[in-house]
Amino acid sequence: MPKLKFGFYWAASCGGCEVAVLDINEKILDVAALADIVLWPVAVDAKYQDIEAMPDKSIDVVFFNGAVRNSEQHHLARLLRRKAKVLVAFGSCAHLGGIPSLANLYSKSELLETVYAGTVSTINPEGTQPTPKTETPVGALEIPEFFEAVYRLDQVVPVDYYLPGCPPTPAAILGAVTAIAQGTLPPPGSVIAPAKTVCDACERTKGNKKVKEFHRPHLFRPDPEKCLLEQGIVCCGPATRAGCDNRCLDANMPCRGCMGPTADVVDQGAKLAAAIATLVDSKDEVEIKRLVDEVMDPAGTFYRFGMAAGLFRGAVLPERKEAKQA
């Protein structure tokens, strides 16, 4: 039986998903026995023409991590969609937009103005900003076009499966690879993770669900046995899919929401905001306002990984023609 062919690509992300592949440790040898890795730019040099020369549908599975922020990533997403039989949105950024999609709270012009003129450490008297093409004495220089918004992968191309997490756990990666090898993948379009929530999988004791104040994790040491929400720590467990092995909770830190919403949650951020609101133990408007103000950075907390996937999508609309261009 011929070996499978796998491809990996890294778009707008931190690179943690690439490291997660190596975190399976010696099991990487099992993957190597199962499949040849024909594309992995972080580890092996590859050029556009190398990928373009591959026959369409010649790669069995492409694991695409990262959101789509610029024209190069857009081009590779469409190119790899053609070359792959199966395309997996690998990790939170490809799945939901991830932390990069928090940039959708601002317009492209606002971002460029901040980075190239507005920071204290920036010295740019001529107000120079990057442009896709610049003429120089030795010829034209080209860089990828910076898009108006950050897109999750399925806003650009059809996606077959989603492997969530920031990054996906080694167990989840091995589980997905095993399912591919054995032909036991769920129906196309599935999220390869449990259907229950982090709260369902959490073994902390739960009792009083009312709080009088909220705490920031670095300023408060919670009881490691009790529900973090009930101790006034904003935890994203009520609206977040399980499958992360509760790594944050085991470190006595709240769930960050990186696995994305469960299937019955339309908007993860709205669900989380509603869950937090039910904890407020007060009917006094002044006290309620004080409690709400204690929840720092609501957008960055409730939509940390899913700004490009929720009903509220920031200052820019992700469904723009640039994401659909051929």
C-alpha positions as CSV (number, residue, x, y, z in Angstrom):
1,M,0.0,0.0,0.0
2,P,1.5,3.3,-1.0
3,K,2.3,5.9,1.7
4,L,0.0,8.9,2.1
5,K,1.3,12.3,1.2
6,F,0.9,15.1,3.8
7,G,1.5,18.8,3.5
8,F,1.8,21.5,6.1
9,Y,1.5,25.3,5.6
10,W,1.9,28.2,8.0
11,A,-0.1,31.4,7.3
12,A,-1.0,34.2,9.7
13,S,-0.2,32.6,13.1
14,C,2.5,32.5,15.7
15,G,4.0,29.2,14.6
16,G,2.9,27.2,17.6
17,C,0.9,24.8,15.5
18,E,4.2,23.9,13.7
19,V,5.8,23.2,17.0
20,A,2.8,21.1,18.1
21,V,3.5,18.7,15.3
22,L,6.9,18.1,16.8
23,D,5.4,17.8,20.3
24,I,4.2,14.3,19.4
25,N,7.8,13.4,20.1
26,E,8.8,9.8,19.1
27,K,5.3,9.4,17.5
28,I,6.6,11.5,14.6
29,L,8.3,8.3,13.5
30,D,4.9,6.6,13.2
31,V,3.7,9.5,11.1
32,A,6.8,9.2,8.9
33,A,6.1,5.5,8.4
34,L,2.5,6.3,7.4
35,A,3.1,9.3,5.2
36,D,5.6,11.3,3.2
37,I,5.7,15.0,4.1
38,V,5.8,16.6,0.6
39,L,5.4,20.2,1.8
40,W,6.5,21.8,5.0
41,P,8.1,25.2,4.4
42,V,9.1,25.6,8.1
43,A,11.4,22.6,7.8
44,V,12.1,22.1,4.1
45,D,12.7,24.7,1.4
46,A,10.0,25.0,-1.3
47,K,9.2,27.5,-4.0
48,Y,5.9,28.5,-5.6
49,Q,6.8,26.6,-8.8
50,D,7.4,23.4,-6.8
51,I,3.9,23.5,-5.5
52,E,2.3,24.6,-8.7
53,A,4.1,21.7,-10.5
54,M,2.4,19.2,-8.3
55,P,-0.7,17.5,-9.9
56,D,-4.0,18.6,-8.5
57,K,-5.3,16.4,-5.7
58,S,-1.8,14.8,-5.4
59,I,-1.5,15.6,-1.7
60,D,-3.8,13.4,0.4
61,V,-4.0,15.9,3.3
62,V,-2.9,19.5,3.8
63,F,-2.8,20.8,7.4
64,F,-3.2,24.5,7.0
65,N,-2.5,26.6,10.1
66,G,-3.0,30.3,10.4
67,A,-5.5,32.9,9.2
68,V,-5.4,34.7,5.9
69,R,-4.1,38.2,6.3
70,N,-2.5,39.0,3.0
71,S,-2.4,38.1,-0.7
72,E,0.4,35.6,-0.4
73,Q,-1.5,33.5,2.2
74,H,-4.7,33.9,0.0
75,H,-2.8,32.6,-3.0
76,L,-1.4,29.6,-1.1
77,A,-4.8,28.8,0.4
78,R,-6.3,28.5,-3.0
79,L,-3.4,26.7,-4.5
80,L,-3.2,24.1,-1.7
81,R,-7.0,23.6,-1.9
82,R,-6.4,22.5,-5.5
83,K,-3.5,20.3,-4.7
84,A,-5.1,18.6,-1.6
85,K,-7.7,15.9,-1.5
86,V,-8.5,16.9,2.1
87,L,-7.9,20.3,3.6
88,V,-7.7,20.6,7.4
89,A,-8.0,23.9,9.2
90,F,-5.3,23.2,11.7
91,G,-5.5,25.3,14.9
92,S,-7.5,28.2,16.1
93,C,-6.3,30.8,13.6
94,A,-7.3,28.7,10.5
95,H,-10.4,27.5,12.3
96,L,-11.8,30.8,13.7
97,G,-9.4,33.6,12.7
98,G,-7.5,33.3,16.0
99,I,-5.8,36.1,17.9
100,P,-4.8,37.7,14.6
101,S,-8.4,38.4,13.8
102,L,-8.7,40.7,16.8
103,A,-7.1,43.2,14.3
104,N,-10.6,43.3,12.7
105,L,-11.5,45.7,15.5
106,Y,-9.6,48.2,13.4
107,S,-9.4,49.2,9.8
108,K,-6.4,48.6,7.6
109,S,-5.6,52.3,7.6
110,E,-5.8,52.5,11.4
111,L,-3.4,49.6,11.8
112,L,-0.8,50.9,9.4
113,E,-1.0,54.4,10.9
114,T,-0.4,52.9,14.4
115,V,2.5,50.7,13.4
116,Y,4.3,53.1,11.1
117,A,3.5,56.5,12.8
118,G,1.6,56.2,16.0
119,T,3.9,54.3,18.4
120,V,6.3,56.1,20.8
121,S,9.3,54.1,19.4
122,T,8.5,54.8,15.7
123,I,10.7,57.3,13.9
124,N,9.2,57.8,10.4
125,P,9.3,61.5,9.5
126,E,8.4,60.8,5.9
127,G,5.3,58.7,6.9
128,T,6.4,55.8,4.7
129,Q,4.1,52.8,4.7
130,P,4.5,49.5,2.9
131,T,3.0,49.2,-0.6
132,P,2.6,46.0,-2.7
133,K,5.0,47.3,-5.4
134,T,7.8,49.7,-5.2
135,E,10.1,50.8,-8.1
136,T,13.8,51.0,-7.3
137,P,16.9,51.7,-9.4
138,V,17.5,48.0,-9.7
139,G,13.9,47.0,-10.5
140,A,10.5,46.6,-8.9
141,L,10.2,45.1,-5.4
142,E,7.0,43.3,-4.5
143,I,5.6,42.3,-1.2
144,P,2.2,40.7,-0.3
145,E,-0.8,43.0,-0.2
146,F,-2.0,43.6,3.3
147,F,-5.8,42.8,3.3
148,E,-8.5,45.0,4.9
149,A,-9.4,42.1,7.2
150,V,-8.2,38.9,8.7
151,Y,-10.1,35.8,7.4
152,R,-10.5,32.3,8.7
153,L,-9.6,29.7,6.2
154,D,-13.2,28.7,5.2
155,Q,-13.9,32.3,4.2
156,V,-11.4,31.8,1.4
157,V,-11.7,28.2,0.4
158,P,-13.8,25.1,1.2
159,V,-12.5,23.3,4.3
160,D,-13.0,19.5,4.9
161,Y,-12.2,19.3,8.6
162,Y,-11.3,21.5,11.6
163,L,-8.7,20.5,14.2
164,P,-9.1,23.2,16.9
165,G,-6.8,24.5,19.6
166,C,-4.0,26.9,20.2
167,P,-2.3,24.8,19.4
168,P,-4.0,21.4,18.9
169,T,-2.8,18.9,21.5
170,P,-0.4,16.1,20.6
171,A,-3.2,13.6,21.3
172,A,-5.6,15.5,19.0
173,I,-3.0,15.5,16.2
174,L,-2.3,11.8,16.6
175,G,-6.0,11.1,16.7
176,A,-6.6,12.9,13.5
177,V,-3.7,11.3,11.7
178,T,-4.9,7.9,12.9
179,A,-8.4,8.5,11.7
180,I,-7.0,9.6,8.3
181,A,-4.9,6.4,8.1
182,Q,-7.7,4.1,9.1
183,G,-10.4,5.9,7.1
184,T,-12.5,6.6,10.2
185,L,-12.8,10.4,9.8
186,P,-16.2,11.9,10.7
187,P,-18.4,13.4,8.0
188,P,-16.8,16.3,6.0
189,G,-17.2,19.7,7.7
190,S,-16.8,18.2,11.2
191,V,-14.7,19.6,14.0
192,I,-12.4,16.8,15.1
193,A,-13.0,17.3,18.9
194,P,-15.6,16.3,21.5
195,A,-19.0,17.8,21.4
196,K,-19.2,18.7,25.1
197,T,-17.9,21.9,26.7
198,V,-14.8,22.5,28.8
199,C,-17.1,23.0,31.8
200,D,-18.6,19.5,31.2
201,A,-15.0,18.0,31.3
202,C,-13.9,20.1,34.3
203,E,-13.7,18.2,37.6
204,R,-13.6,21.3,39.8
205,T,-16.3,21.5,42.4
206,K,-19.2,23.7,41.5
207,G,-21.7,25.3,43.9
208,N,-22.5,29.0,44.4
209,K,-22.7,30.6,41.0
210,K,-22.8,34.2,42.2
211,V,-19.9,36.6,42.6
212,K,-19.4,40.0,44.1
213,E,-16.2,40.8,42.3
214,F,-14.1,39.7,39.3
215,H,-10.3,39.2,39.6
216,R,-7.5,39.2,37.0
217,P,-5.7,35.9,37.2
218,H,-2.2,37.4,37.8
219,L,-3.6,39.3,40.8
220,F,-5.5,36.5,42.5
221,R,-4.6,33.0,43.5
222,P,-7.7,30.8,43.1
223,D,-8.5,27.6,44.9
224,P,-7.3,24.8,42.6
225,E,-10.3,22.6,43.5
226,K,-13.1,25.0,43.0
227,C,-14.8,26.4,39.9
228,L,-12.9,29.4,38.7
229,L,-16.0,31.3,37.6
230,E,-17.5,31.0,41.0
231,Q,-14.2,32.5,42.4
232,G,-14.6,35.6,40.2
233,I,-12.1,34.5,37.5
234,V,-13.4,35.0,33.9
235,C,-13.2,31.4,32.4
236,C,-14.4,30.7,28.9
237,G,-15.4,27.1,29.7
238,P,-19.2,27.4,29.4
239,A,-19.1,28.2,25.7
240,T,-15.9,26.4,24.7
241,R,-15.5,23.0,23.1
242,A,-13.6,20.4,25.1
243,G,-10.7,18.4,23.8
244,C,-7.8,20.4,25.1
245,D,-7.1,18.0,28.0
246,N,-7.9,20.9,30.4
247,R,-4.3,22.1,30.3
248,C,-5.1,25.6,31.4
249,L,-7.3,24.5,34.2
250,D,-4.8,22.0,35.4
251,A,-2.3,24.9,35.7
252,N,-4.9,26.8,37.8
253,M,-5.5,29.2,34.9
254,P,-8.9,29.9,33.3
255,C,-10.0,28.5,29.9
256,R,-9.1,31.0,27.2
257,G,-11.6,29.7,24.6
258,C,-9.1,28.4,22.0
259,M,-11.1,25.3,21.1
260,G,-13.9,27.4,19.8
261,P,-17.6,27.1,20.4
262,T,-19.6,23.9,20.6
263,A,-22.0,23.1,17.8
264,D,-25.0,24.5,19.6
265,V,-23.4,27.9,20.2
266,V,-24.0,30.5,17.5
267,D,-21.6,33.1,18.8
268,Q,-19.0,32.1,21.4
269,G,-18.4,35.7,22.6
270,A,-22.0,36.4,23.2
271,K,-22.5,33.1,25.0
272,L,-19.6,33.9,27.3
273,A,-20.8,37.4,28.0
274,A,-24.2,36.0,28.9
275,A,-22.7,33.4,31.1
276,I,-20.6,36.0,33.0
277,A,-23.7,38.2,33.4
278,T,-25.6,35.5,35.2
279,L,-22.9,35.4,37.8
280,V,-23.4,39.0,39.0
281,D,-24.9,38.9,42.4
282,S,-26.5,42.4,42.5
283,K,-29.5,44.4,41.4
284,D,-27.9,47.7,42.1
285,E,-27.0,49.6,38.8
286,V,-23.9,51.2,40.3
287,E,-22.6,47.9,41.7
288,I,-23.4,46.1,38.5
289,K,-21.4,48.7,36.5
290,R,-18.5,48.3,38.9
291,L,-18.5,44.5,38.4
292,V,-18.8,44.9,34.6
293,D,-15.8,47.3,34.6
294,E,-13.7,44.7,36.4
295,V,-13.9,42.4,33.3
296,M,-10.9,43.8,31.5
297,D,-10.8,43.9,27.7
298,P,-14.2,42.2,27.0
299,A,-13.6,41.9,23.2
300,G,-10.2,40.4,23.7
301,T,-11.5,38.1,26.4
302,F,-14.8,36.9,24.8
303,Y,-13.6,36.9,21.2
304,R,-9.9,36.2,21.7
305,F,-9.8,33.4,19.2
306,G,-13.0,33.9,17.2
307,M,-13.4,37.5,16.1
308,A,-13.6,36.3,12.4
309,A,-16.2,33.6,13.3
310,G,-18.8,35.3,15.5
311,L,-21.8,37.5,14.7
312,F,-19.8,40.5,15.9
313,R,-16.9,40.9,13.6
314,G,-15.3,44.1,14.6
315,A,-14.9,47.3,12.5
316,V,-14.5,45.5,9.2
317,L,-16.6,42.9,7.5
318,P,-14.7,39.7,6.6
319,E,-16.9,38.7,3.7
320,R,-15.3,41.1,1.2
321,K,-14.5,40.5,-2.5
322,E,-10.7,40.2,-1.8
323,A,-11.4,36.9,0.1
324,K,-13.2,35.5,-2.9
325,Q,-11.1,36.7,-5.8
326,A,-9.7,34.0,-8.1
